[in-house]
Amino acid sequence: MLDNLRLVDELFERTGGLFEWVRPVAGPIGFPRVSGVGDVDAWCERLAAAGVLLLPGSVYDRPEHVRVGFGRTHLPEAVAVIEEQLALT
């Protein structure tokens, strides 16, 4: 899991401030603020269509955030998809 957390840290560092990331101290879930992608719900839908599931923060009455789980083994592939989708935004 720590390798995955490092991958998420690096993703958010590379994205030029699109994410306001508070690194979790325990557990495999983060809840960063997202900017620069427009409608976060629609962005999450595009990611889902590309095979990556991020839960939009609107589920928690925080529409400017996303719930990111990083405990899965396929996280490197998911990070690549997220970066591809960000390039299209």
SVG drawing of the C-alpha trace seen along z (x, -y; Angstrom):
<svg xmlns="http://www.w3.org/2000/svg" viewBox="-24 -25 31 31">
<polyline fill="none" stroke="black" stroke-width="0.4" points="0.0,0.0 2.9,-2.4 4.1,-2.0 0.6,-3.0 0.5,-6.0 3.8,-7.1 2.3,-6.8 -0.7,-8.9 1.6,-11.5 3.7,-11.7 0.6,-12.0 -0.7,-14.9 2.8,-16.6 2.9,-16.2 -0.5,-17.7 0.4,-21.3 -1.9,-22.2 -5.1,-20.6 -5.4,-18.7 -5.2,-19.9 -3.9,-16.8 -3.8,-16.2 -1.9,-12.9 -3.8,-10.4 -2.0,-9.2 -3.8,-5.8 -5.9,-3.8 -6.0,-3.5 -8.4,-6.4 -7.9,-10.1 -10.2,-12.9 -8.4,-15.6 -10.0,-18.9 -10.0,-19.1 -9.8,-22.2 -9.4,-22.7 -11.5,-19.8 -14.8,-21.5 -17.7,-19.4 -16.1,-16.9 -19.1,-14.5 -18.8,-14.5 -15.0,-14.0 -15.5,-11.0 -18.0,-9.6 -15.4,-10.0 -12.8,-8.2 -15.3,-5.4 -15.9,-4.9 -12.1,-4.6 -11.9,-2.0 -11.0,-4.1 -13.5,-4.6 -13.2,-7.7 -16.2,-8.6 -17.3,-12.2 -17.4,-14.3 -21.0,-15.3 -21.9,-12.0 -20.7,-13.6 -21.9,-17.1 -18.4,-18.1 -18.7,-18.5 -15.2,-19.9 -13.5,-16.7 -13.1,-13.1 -12.6,-10.0 -9.5,-8.1 -8.8,-4.6 -5.2,-3.5 -5.1,0.0 -5.5,2.0 -2.8,3.7 -3.7,2.1 -3.1,-1.4 -0.2,-2.1 -2.6,-1.6 -5.2,-3.7 -2.8,-6.6 -1.9,-6.4 -5.5,-6.6 -6.1,-9.6 -3.1,-11.4 -4.4,-10.6 -7.9,-12.0 -6.4,-15.1 -4.5,-15.8 -7.9,-15.8 -9.4,-18.3"/>
</svg>
